[in-house]
Each structure stands twice: as C-alpha cells, then as structure tokens.
Amino acid sequence: MKYPDPFTNVSDANSEIVSPAYAIETGTFVLAPFQRLSQEGVIKNTPEHIEPETPDRYNGHTRIFGPDGALLAKPDKDFEGLVTVDVGPFSTSNVRRS
C-alpha cells in the first residue's frame, strides 16, 4: 500500500471498542492519541489521482480510558492541545487480576 486506504481507516472502532477493551484486558490506563490533520495536510498526503477526503475523518478520536474501560477523556473533534486526566487514587476493585 502506497498511501492510507480510506477503507481500512478504523479510528472510530479503535477509539470506541478496541482501546477500552485493551484497558480492561491489561488493567492499565490507555491513551489513544490522534494527530489532527488540516485540509492542507490531507491534500499533501493524498496521491494526485485520488480525491482528498475531509480532515474530519481523521480528527477527534483522542480518548483516555481507565483500567476498567471507563472513558475518562474525550475532547471535541476540533480540540487542539494536551488532553490530561487526574488519575489520583483509582479504584481497581472491578479490574481483573491475573
């Protein structure tokens, strides 16, 4: 594959299904960061013979999940900045033990 195939872009599924499942499976906090792309960035990274998509397809999927799979942070799609959460004493009573 010479460029990202839009049919294999699974950022929605990774953000909403895979990342919290990984948090539960490993009993850890999971950071699911995504880089924002501008329209210019999309155009620059799309081959000439392919119609560029809108950046919305690639933006807004940043999430932070707790060890129990709970969604702790989900910024707006147009958010630009650092996403943080206060993890403090975190209850792990429902987290699977090995």
N, C-alpha and C positions, 0 to 999 in steps of 0.2 A: 504494500500500500504506500503510495507516494504522498498522500495527504489525508487528513482526518475524514473518514467516511461518515456522512451525517446519519446513515442508517445504523451505525454502531455506537453512536453517542448515547450513552446510558447514564448521564449525570443525574437525571431525575431519579432513576431507580437506585443508583448508588447512594444518593443523599437520603432517600426516604426508606429504603429497605435494607441494603447491604451494610451500610455504616452502623445503624443501631444493632443489627444482628451481630456484627463483629464486636461491638461493645459488650453485648451480653455474653457472647461466647468466650471472650478473653477476660471479662471482668475489669476492663480498663476504660478510661476516658478515650473517646475517639474524636479527633479533629479531622473534619472533612473540608479542607480549604479548596477554593477555586479561584483562579485568576480571572479578573474582569477583562473582557476584550472590547475594544472600541470598534466602531464600524470600519475605521481605517485598518485596524489590526486584522479584522476578518477578511477584508479585501486583500490585504498584503499576503495573507496565508492561504488564500484560495487560488487554485490554478486558473489561468486565464479562460479556459473553456468551460468553467463551472460557474453557475450563478451563485454569488455570495449570499449567505444567509444573514439574518439579522443577529446582532450580538445577544439578544435576549435568550437565544437557545443555549448560550454558554455561560451566562451570568446568573448570579443569585442562588447558587446551590451550596454555599458555605453553611456548615452546620457543626455544632459541637454536641456530642452525646455523652451521657453519664454511663457508668458501668452497668446500670440496669436498663440501658437502651433509651432512657428518657431524653427527650430533646431539651437541651439546656440553652442553646442559642441558635437563632435563625434570623439573620438580618434581612432587610428589604433587598430586593433584586438590584436596586441602584446604589446600594451602600458602598462607600469607598472608605476603607480604614481598617483598623485592627479589631477583630472580634475577640472578646475575652469573657470568661465566666469566673465567678468566685467558687472554687471547689471546696473550700473550708472542710469541716468535718462532714464527710459524705456517708450516709447510711448505706451499708453494703449488706444489710440483713437479707435482702432478696436476691443477692448475687450468688450464682452457682459457685460452689467450692470444689476444687479438684481433689 
